Amino acid sequence: PDLSGYEKFGLGNVKYNISRIHVTAVEFPSASISLMPGTGIKLVIENASLTIDMNWNIRTWMFKDNGRSTVYISKVFVTAIFSTPLDNTGHTSISLTSCRTTSGDIDIKLHGKS
């Protein structure tokens, strides 16, 4: 979905809109899944990265600008634990019990008129 809103800065409000958000690349160089007896499944993703392209525009009382942006997020680490209980009919269900995510670097390239 698109993101829009405004932020207050020293000289006034900045209205922004981010649209046409597309994930264009995802890399999982190290991922593992393991069973945790009595608990469920543990998923570990290490050193992942992703690239996101989007349109943006901003407007203040002084100026407005718009363009394209590329965001590169790297050194992403995810640890997720899923429980796998049986439901009332005896089928296995899955639910997220815990999730921890960190990212190391974010590189943002803005391409606009200004």
N, C-alpha and C positions, 0 to 999 in steps of 0.2 A: 504493500500500500504506500501511497504518497505520504510524506511528512510535511507538515506546515505548522507555523506558529509565529511567535515573536519573542524577542529577548530585549530586556532593557539594558542599555549601555549609557555611558556618561552624557551623551548629547541627545538621547531619545531612544525610541524603539526601532529595532531592526526586524522587519517582517521577512520570513524566509519560506521557501517552498522547495522541497526535494521530490522529484518525480522520476518515473521510468527507471526505477531501481532494478538492476539486473546483476545477478551473480554470474560472472563470466568465466571464472576458473576456481577450482577447489583442488587442493593437493593434501593427501594424507600419507606422508612418507613413512609413518610408523603408527600402526593401529593394532590393538589386540583386544580379544574378547576372552574372558575366563569365567568359569563357573565358580560360584561361591556357595558351598554346601550350606543349606538351611537359610540362605539369603536370596540368591538369584543369580544375576549376571552382572559382571563388571566390564565396562567398556573403557579403554584408555586410548586416547589419541594424542600423539606427541608431535610437536613441531609442524603442525598443519599451517596452511596459508590459504587465503582466498582473495580474489580480486572482484571488486564491485564497481560497475559503471552507473552513472546517474546524471540527470539534468538538475540544475539548481537555479534559483533566482533569489535575489535579496532586494529589499527596498527600504530606504530610510527617507527622512525628510530632505536630505541633501542629494542623494543619488540613488540609482538603481542599476543593477547589473544581473546578467544571467550567463549561463554557459553549461559546459559538461564537466564532469569530475570523474576521476578514477581513484578509488581507495584500495590500497594494498595492505592487508593485515597479515602479519607473519608471527611466527613463534607462538602459535595458538596451542594450548594444552587443555584437554578436556578429560575429566574423569566422571563417569556416570554409573550409577548403580540402579539396576532394575530388579524389582521383585517379580516373581512368577508364581503367584498362588493359583490354586484351582478355583473356578467359579462354582456356582450352585449346580451346574449341569456336569461338572467334572472336566470341563475344558480348561486349559491353561490360559490365564490372562497375564498381561504384562503392564506394569506401571512404573513410572520413574520415581525412585525413592530419594535419590540425591544426585546433584550435579554440581560440579565445580569447573569453572572455565577461567583461564587467564590468557592474556595476549601480551606479547612483548613489544612489537613495533607496529605502528600505523603510519603509512605514508599516504598523504593526500595531495593529489595534483588537481588544481583548478584551472580550467581553460575558459576564459571569458573575455568580454570586451575590454574591461579595464585591466 
